[in-house]
Structures are given as structure tokens and as C-alpha cells.
Amino acid sequence: MTKIAMYNVSPIEVPYIEDWAKKNDVEIKTTDQALTSATVDLAEGCSSVSLKPLGPVDEEVVYQKLSEYGVKCIGLRIVGFNTINFDWTKKYNLLVTNVPVYSPRAIAEMTVTQAMYLLRKIGEFRYRMDHDHDFTWPSNLISNEIYNLTVGLIGVGHIGSAVAEIFSAMGAKVIAYDVAYNPEFEPFLTYTDFDTVLKEADIVSLHTPLFPSTENMIGEKQLKKMKKSAYLINCARGELVDTGALIKALQDGEIAGAGLDTLAGESSYFGHTGLTDSEIPEDYKTLAKMPNVVITPHSAFYTETSIRNMVQICLTDQLTIAKGGRPRSIVNL
């Protein structure tokens, strides 16, 4: 019988894991712990391991032991794979798979939700009500309606295109920049260049992977190009945005607000509980106090559909490898 070890397992995943294991006659060993040198022995006798890492898997001995135990594949139940050391996966002959598409609509819906929250000034109204007992409708908090506005997307893949489709259906004009042109998306958007998106959009939303070339792609220079009335939404990767530059732009009124499902350095606190005040980064504290900023803890993916698909797609790929087949997504070949 094929055996798979699963790490970082949350209670919400368990029913989907048990259902898949029963249907496919696979033995699955689970733990809520991360894959480290202290927990790697769980993988002994398994053909693969499945991870949902919050931080880097950065101990060479982990990769060495996986290889010694006969593990052939590290399966990531997420899109991102920057937590894996590919020098060591190559050295120890380990395949790495991910789940590049599990529910684009989940992230797209969070993007739209954050944008509309900001556009309708909900945080600012709540701040006035909670702190000042002010229930009036000041002129500076009057909103526009989405069909009058332009949404600009940076990145038009599975998620970006889903965002475009939703905003287009709401009546917004959608413009987008991507390094690759896809005519399939033209019913929902108009392609343009990067600077035009920044300068013309009332809502700028990021949907690109994190590479060295995209790190801090939104910094002081780019924020100054945006309208003072514009909002920035990041439901992609925290390191796409220079957090210090964003805070300054918000404090100086260079943009109207920001929706953030992800922040640079988030793995030290997103996904954790019971942290002390000193363990919370100062940039988070500063942003969280701003009524024109909405932050969620990298939870845009967190829907029943997403969790089910992440589990089932990852495990199916691992079973395919165990049977000598080719999985849907190998990221290190």
C-alpha cells in the first residue's frame, strides 16, 4: 500500500484527507507540525510527503533523510514554492510538485471584497463611529460607484483573469499589464503597459508571482505614479510591495488606501496565535491602525472549495508519481 506523510495539517483538511485516502486505498500519516529535522522521521517508509509550509524548509538533513527513507516527492499543497531549497532537492533527487490552480475565484472574491470595503469607506466610517461616536456622513467619505471606475491589474493569470471577469461584470473598466498576452481574456479587459495601469487605475490589484524580478515591484516610485484617490490591493505575495514605502505613501496621502491579504515577512505571525505584542512587527501595527487599510492574514484562499482542491490535487499527484506516472505540476524539472 502506498504511504504518504502529511505535514502542517489543519483540522479543516482532515475530512478531505480521510475521504481521499479511503477512495484511493492509500495510508496517510498526518501531523500538524512543520517538516523539520525533529519531525522528518514521520516520513520513513513513505513514498512522498505533503507540505503546507509557513516558512522555509531550510535544514539540509531534512532533504537527506527524506531521500534515505525512499521519499521521491515533496508535494506542496499551495502555489508558492520559494520555501523549498532546490539545490538540496537536486542533490537528493527529490521531485517537487505544487498546486498552481486550486480556486482562482477564492482569491478573486477576496480581492473584490477588499476593494469594495475600501471604496465604500467602511473602515473609515467604523473608525468614526467606534472612536468618536460620530454617525454623520461627511463629504470627504462620499463614495464613487464601481461602474464609474477603472480597475488596473498587474498580472493576468488564473486569478487575475477571474478578478477581471468579476469587476467587468460589475461594470468597471478593467485594464491590465502582463508579460504574456492572452486573447482569451479580452472580453473582460484591455491590455496596456505597467505605467499606464498605475497612472489610470482607481484600484490597482497585484496578481503576479514572486520572483527576484518582481520583488518590491511596487515601491516609492510606483506609488507616486498612482492617483491620490487610488487604492492598492495585494492578495498575491507580500514581498511584491515595499512595505515601508507603502506606509509612507499612506501617511502622506499619496494613495487613498490599501487592501492587504499578504505582507512581507508575514510567516513569523500570520498563521500563528498567542503571540506577544513584541512579536508583532511594527509595520503591521502601523498599517493595522489606519482606517483606510484592511488586512487579512493571507486568508484569501481559505474556502471549502480551495481546501478540498489543495488536498486532493496534491495527493493525486503524489499517488501518480508513486505509480510511475507524470503528475500535473512538477516545479523542479
C-alpha positions as CSV (number, residue, x, y, z in Angstrom):
1,M,0.0,0.0,0.0
2,T,1.2,3.5,-0.9
3,K,2.1,5.6,2.2
4,I,2.2,9.4,2.3
5,A,3.2,11.7,5.2
6,M,1.4,15.0,5.5
7,Y,2.7,17.9,7.5
8,N,1.1,21.2,8.5
9,V,-2.3,19.5,8.6
10,S,-5.1,21.7,9.9
11,P,-8.4,20.3,11.3
12,I,-10.3,21.6,8.3
13,E,-8.3,19.4,5.9
14,V,-8.8,16.1,7.8
15,P,-12.2,15.2,6.3
16,Y,-10.9,15.7,2.8
17,I,-7.7,13.7,3.5
18,E,-9.7,10.8,5.0
19,D,-12.1,10.8,2.1
20,W,-9.4,10.8,-0.5
21,A,-7.4,8.1,1.3
22,K,-10.4,5.8,1.5
23,K,-11.2,6.2,-2.1
24,N,-7.6,5.6,-3.3
25,D,-6.6,2.9,-0.8
26,V,-3.6,4.9,0.5
27,E,-2.3,5.1,4.0
28,I,-1.7,8.7,5.2
29,K,0.2,9.7,8.3
30,T,-0.6,13.2,9.4
31,T,0.8,15.8,11.8
32,D,0.0,19.5,12.4
33,Q,3.8,20.1,12.8
34,A,6.1,21.5,10.1
35,L,8.6,19.4,8.3
36,T,11.9,19.8,10.3
37,S,14.7,17.6,11.5
38,A,12.6,16.9,14.6
39,T,9.6,15.6,12.6
40,V,11.1,14.1,9.4
41,D,11.0,10.6,10.8
42,L,7.3,10.5,10.2
43,A,8.1,10.1,6.5
44,E,10.0,6.9,7.0
45,G,8.5,4.2,4.7
46,C,6.5,6.8,2.7
47,S,6.8,7.4,-1.0
48,S,6.2,11.1,-0.6
49,V,5.5,14.0,1.8
50,S,2.9,16.7,1.5
51,L,3.5,20.2,3.0
52,K,1.8,23.5,3.5
53,P,4.8,25.4,4.9
54,L,4.5,28.7,6.6
55,G,8.3,29.2,6.5
56,P,11.3,27.8,4.7
57,V,12.3,24.2,4.9
58,D,16.0,25.1,5.4
59,E,17.7,22.1,7.0
60,E,19.8,20.0,4.6
61,V,19.4,17.0,6.9
62,V,15.7,17.0,6.2
63,Y,16.2,16.5,2.5
64,Q,18.9,13.9,3.2
65,K,16.7,11.9,5.4
66,L,13.8,12.1,3.0
67,S,16.0,10.6,0.3
68,E,17.3,7.9,2.7
69,Y,13.7,7.0,3.6
70,G,12.8,6.4,0.0
71,V,10.7,9.5,-0.4
72,K,10.5,10.5,-4.1
73,C,8.5,13.7,-4.0
74,I,7.8,16.8,-1.8
75,G,4.2,17.8,-2.6
76,L,3.2,21.4,-1.8
77,R,-0.5,21.9,-1.1
78,I,0.0,25.6,-2.1
79,V,1.0,27.6,-5.2
80,G,4.3,29.1,-3.9
81,F,7.5,27.0,-3.8
82,N,10.0,29.6,-2.6
83,T,10.1,27.8,0.8
84,I,11.9,24.8,-0.8
85,N,15.7,24.6,-1.3
86,F,16.1,23.4,-4.9
87,D,19.8,22.9,-4.6
88,W,19.1,20.2,-2.0
89,T,16.2,18.7,-3.8
90,K,18.5,18.2,-6.8
91,K,21.3,16.8,-4.6
92,Y,19.0,14.3,-3.1
93,N,16.9,13.5,-6.2
94,L,13.6,14.8,-4.9
95,L,10.8,15.9,-7.1
96,V,8.7,18.9,-6.0
97,T,5.1,19.5,-7.0
98,N,2.7,22.3,-6.2
99,V,-1.0,23.1,-6.8
100,P,-0.8,26.0,-9.2
101,V,-4.6,26.3,-9.5
102,Y,-7.0,25.3,-6.7
103,S,-9.7,28.0,-6.7
104,P,-8.9,31.3,-8.5
105,R,-12.3,32.5,-7.6
106,A,-11.5,32.4,-3.9
107,I,-8.6,34.9,-4.2
108,A,-10.5,36.9,-6.8
109,E,-13.5,37.3,-4.5
110,M,-11.3,38.5,-1.6
111,T,-9.7,41.0,-4.0
112,V,-13.1,42.4,-4.9
113,T,-14.3,42.3,-1.3
114,Q,-11.3,44.3,0.0
115,A,-11.6,46.8,-2.9
116,M,-15.3,47.4,-2.2
117,Y,-14.7,47.7,1.5
118,L,-12.2,50.4,0.8
119,L,-14.1,52.1,-2.0
120,R,-17.2,52.4,0.2
121,K,-15.0,53.8,3.1
122,I,-16.3,51.2,5.6
123,G,-13.2,51.2,7.7
124,E,-13.3,55.0,7.9
125,F,-17.0,55.1,8.9
126,R,-16.4,52.4,11.5
127,Y,-13.4,54.3,13.0
128,R,-15.5,57.5,13.4
129,M,-18.4,55.5,14.9
130,D,-16.2,53.5,17.3
131,H,-13.8,56.2,18.4
132,D,-15.8,59.4,18.1
133,H,-19.4,58.3,18.3
134,D,-19.8,60.2,15.0
135,F,-22.6,58.7,12.9
136,T,-22.7,61.5,10.3
137,W,-22.0,61.4,6.5
138,P,-19.1,63.8,5.9
139,S,-18.4,65.0,2.4
140,N,-14.9,63.5,2.5
141,L,-16.3,60.0,2.9
142,I,-18.7,60.0,-0.1
143,S,-18.0,57.1,-2.4
144,N,-18.0,56.5,-6.1
145,E,-19.6,53.5,-7.7
146,I,-17.6,50.8,-9.3
147,Y,-19.1,51.2,-12.8
148,N,-17.6,54.7,-12.9
149,L,-14.1,53.5,-12.1
150,T,-11.1,51.8,-13.7
151,V,-9.6,48.7,-12.2
152,G,-6.0,48.0,-13.1
153,L,-4.4,44.6,-12.8
154,I,-0.8,43.7,-12.6
155,G,-0.7,40.1,-13.7
156,V,-3.4,38.3,-15.6
157,G,-3.1,34.6,-14.9
158,H,-5.8,32.3,-13.4
159,I,-6.5,34.7,-10.5
160,G,-6.1,38.0,-12.3
161,S,-8.4,36.9,-15.1
162,A,-11.0,35.9,-12.6
163,V,-10.7,39.3,-10.9
164,A,-11.1,40.9,-14.3
165,E,-14.3,38.9,-15.1
166,I,-15.9,39.9,-11.8
167,F,-15.1,43.6,-12.0
168,S,-16.1,43.7,-15.6
169,A,-19.5,42.1,-14.7
170,M,-19.9,44.9,-12.1
171,G,-19.5,47.5,-14.8
172,A,-15.9,48.6,-14.2
173,K,-13.4,49.4,-16.9
174,V,-10.6,46.9,-16.5
175,I,-7.1,47.5,-17.8
176,A,-4.2,45.1,-17.2
177,Y,-0.5,44.6,-17.7
178,D,1.1,41.1,-18.1
179,V,4.3,39.9,-19.6
180,A,2.2,37.4,-21.7
181,Y,-0.7,38.4,-23.9
182,N,-3.7,36.1,-23.8
183,P,-6.6,37.0,-26.2
184,E,-8.9,34.8,-24.2
185,F,-9.2,37.5,-21.6
186,E,-10.0,40.4,-23.9
187,P,-13.8,40.2,-23.3
188,F,-13.1,41.3,-19.7
189,L,-10.1,43.7,-20.0
190,T,-7.8,45.8,-22.1
191,Y,-4.1,45.2,-22.1
192,T,-1.8,48.1,-21.6
193,D,1.6,48.8,-20.1
194,F,2.7,48.8,-16.5
195,D,2.9,52.6,-16.0
196,T,-0.5,53.2,-17.6
197,V,-2.1,50.8,-15.1
198,L,-0.5,52.7,-12.3
199,K,-1.4,56.1,-13.6
200,E,-5.0,55.5,-14.8
201,A,-6.4,52.9,-12.4
202,D,-8.6,53.8,-9.4
203,I,-7.9,50.4,-8.0
204,V,-4.5,48.7,-8.6
205,S,-4.5,45.0,-7.8
206,L,-1.5,42.7,-7.9
207,H,-1.6,39.1,-9.2
208,T,1.9,38.2,-10.1
209,P,4.3,35.5,-8.7
210,L,7.2,36.4,-6.5
211,F,10.5,36.3,-8.4
212,P,13.7,38.4,-7.9
213,S,12.4,40.5,-10.8
214,T,9.1,41.2,-9.1
215,E,10.3,41.8,-5.5
216,N,9.4,45.3,-4.4
217,M,7.8,46.0,-7.8
218,I,5.6,48.5,-6.0
219,G,7.8,50.9,-4.2
220,E,8.1,54.7,-3.7
221,K,8.4,55.5,-7.4
222,Q,5.4,53.4,-8.4
223,L,3.2,54.6,-5.6
224,K,3.9,58.2,-6.6
225,K,2.6,57.4,-10.1
226,M,-0.8,56.3,-8.7
227,K,-3.7,58.6,-8.3
228,K,-4.1,60.1,-4.8
229,S,-7.6,58.7,-4.9
230,A,-6.5,55.2,-5.8
231,Y,-6.4,52.0,-3.8
232,L,-3.7,49.3,-3.8
233,I,-4.8,45.7,-3.3
234,N,-2.3,42.9,-2.7
235,C,-3.7,39.4,-2.5
236,A,-0.6,37.8,-4.1
237,R,2.8,37.9,-2.3
238,G,3.8,40.4,0.4
239,E,7.3,41.0,-1.0
240,L,5.8,42.5,-4.2
241,V,5.3,45.7,-2.2
242,D,7.9,47.7,-0.3
243,T,6.1,48.0,3.0
244,G,8.0,51.0,4.2
245,A,7.2,52.9,1.0
246,L,3.6,51.9,1.2
247,I,3.3,53.2,4.8
248,K,4.9,56.5,3.8
249,A,2.6,56.8,0.8
250,L,-0.5,56.2,3.0
251,Q,0.7,58.6,5.7
252,D,1.5,61.3,3.1
253,G,-1.9,60.9,1.4
254,E,-0.2,59.8,-1.9
255,I,-2.8,57.0,-2.3
256,A,-6.3,56.6,-0.7
257,G,-5.8,53.2,1.0
258,A,-4.7,49.6,0.7
259,G,-6.1,46.1,1.0
260,L,-3.5,43.6,2.1
261,D,-4.0,39.9,2.4
262,T,-0.3,39.4,2.5
263,L,2.7,41.3,3.8
264,A,6.5,40.9,3.6
265,G,7.8,38.8,6.4
266,E,4.3,37.6,7.3
267,S,5.4,34.0,8.1
268,S,6.5,35.0,11.6
269,Y,3.0,35.8,12.7
270,F,0.3,35.0,10.0
271,G,-1.0,31.6,10.8
272,H,0.1,31.8,14.5
273,T,-1.7,32.6,17.7
274,G,-0.8,33.5,21.2
275,L,1.9,36.0,20.1
276,T,3.2,38.7,22.4
277,D,3.0,42.3,21.4
278,S,6.8,42.4,20.9
279,E,6.5,39.5,18.4
280,I,4.2,41.6,16.1
281,P,6.1,43.6,13.5
282,E,5.9,47.4,13.8
283,D,4.9,47.8,10.1
284,Y,1.9,45.6,10.7
285,K,0.9,47.6,13.8
286,T,1.2,50.9,11.9
287,L,-0.9,49.6,9.0
288,A,-3.5,48.0,11.2
289,K,-4.2,51.3,13.0
290,M,-5.1,53.0,9.7
291,P,-8.9,53.1,9.0
292,N,-8.2,53.2,5.2
293,V,-6.3,49.9,5.3
294,V,-7.8,46.5,5.5
295,I,-5.6,43.5,6.4
296,T,-6.4,39.8,6.4
297,P,-3.9,37.1,7.4
298,H,-3.2,35.6,4.0
299,S,-6.7,34.0,4.2
300,A,-7.9,34.8,0.7
301,F,-7.5,31.1,-0.3
302,Y,-9.4,29.9,2.8
303,T,-12.7,28.5,1.4
304,E,-14.1,25.0,1.5
305,T,-13.5,24.6,-2.3
306,S,-9.9,25.7,-2.0
307,I,-9.0,23.4,0.9
308,R,-10.6,20.4,-0.8
309,N,-8.9,21.0,-4.1
310,M,-5.5,21.7,-2.5
311,V,-5.6,18.4,-0.6
312,Q,-7.0,16.3,-3.5
313,I,-4.8,17.7,-6.2
314,C,-1.6,17.4,-4.2
315,L,-2.3,13.8,-3.0
316,T,-3.4,12.7,-6.5
317,D,-0.1,14.0,-8.0
318,Q,1.8,12.1,-5.3
319,L,-0.1,8.9,-6.0
320,T,0.6,9.3,-9.7
321,I,4.3,9.6,-9.0
322,A,4.2,6.5,-6.8
323,K,2.7,4.6,-9.6
324,G,5.3,5.7,-12.1
325,G,3.2,8.3,-13.8
326,R,3.7,12.0,-14.5
327,P,1.9,14.5,-12.2
328,R,0.1,17.6,-13.2
329,S,2.7,20.1,-11.9
330,I,6.4,19.5,-11.3
331,V,8.2,22.7,-10.4
332,N,11.9,21.5,-10.5
333,L,12.3,19.8,-13.8
